[in-house]
Amino acid sequence: MENLRVSLIQGDTRWHDPAGNREYYGRLIAPLHGTTDLVILPETFTSGFSNEAIHNAETMDGPSVEWMREQSAKLGAAVTGSVQLRTEEGVFNRLLFATPDGALSTYDKRHLFRYAREHERYAAGRDRLTIEWKGWRICPLVCYDLRFPVFSRNRFDVEREGQLDYDLLIYVANWPSARSYPWKTLLRARAIENLCFVAAVNRVGTDANGHHYSGDSAVIDFLGHPISECTDEEVVATATLQASELIAHRERFPAMLDGDRFELA
């Protein structure tokens, strides 16, 4: 593992405007060429968090997937964020993880936000995703997943050369400011309990449903300390994750050796 440069893209997503959002976020990330390893966009960054956006959901052959691949190639960095995508099984809130070599990994949001009736329109994912990038094992999740610690648990496998599942936990979100305290608290809890870094990106602004978003995007270390914290404004923030510090912490405080063994169903 080498150090990993992570860029948080905290923007004011345009409502139901995929082309406008691709142009908007493209301008925000363009200056990052050669200066970052991983770019993180918010949840549903092409439309905002809207049940009605389901009617205009793209396919995996659509312009937003192609845009992600193009941006990754231009930046020479991985790019991730979620969009609504239609498949034969339904429309998913699907996180895309694109790398400069053209590879694309996907994770479908497992926990759909019942409070906003997301579960009535979107299909739920099932399997967690772990990606290897720049020597780091990365687990990307989406918004409401943050409230379910079992699904995000960093398991330790002594038979797999003593590795934890991941080193970096990512959350992309549209998390309203009315619940900002749980957002900030749970991010720290996930980092501490899983002996990992957490990088989380939330949007800012007010959407067409009248929900305000305070951002609060952050990079948190394995002790729950913020490396980078954003306020409630549009911002691009880059932080460097120190690999040696993570390794040393796990050696010094090997709580994973006492963790419960279980399988994710």
Buried (B, 14 or more C-beta within 10 A) or exposed (E): BEBBBBBBBBBBBBBBBBEEBBEBBEEBBEEBEEEBBBBBBBBBBBBBBBBEBBEEBBEBEBEBBBBBBBBBBBBBBBBBBBBBBBEEEBBBBBBBBBBBEEEBBBBBBBBBBEEBEBBEBBBBBEEBBEBEBBEBBBBBBBBBBBBEEEBBBBBBEEEEEEBBBBBBBBBBBBBBBEEBEEBBEBBBBBBBBBBBBBBBBBBBBEBEEEBEBBBBBBBBBBEBEBBBBBEBEBBBBBBBBBBEBBEEBBEEEEEBEEBEEEEEE
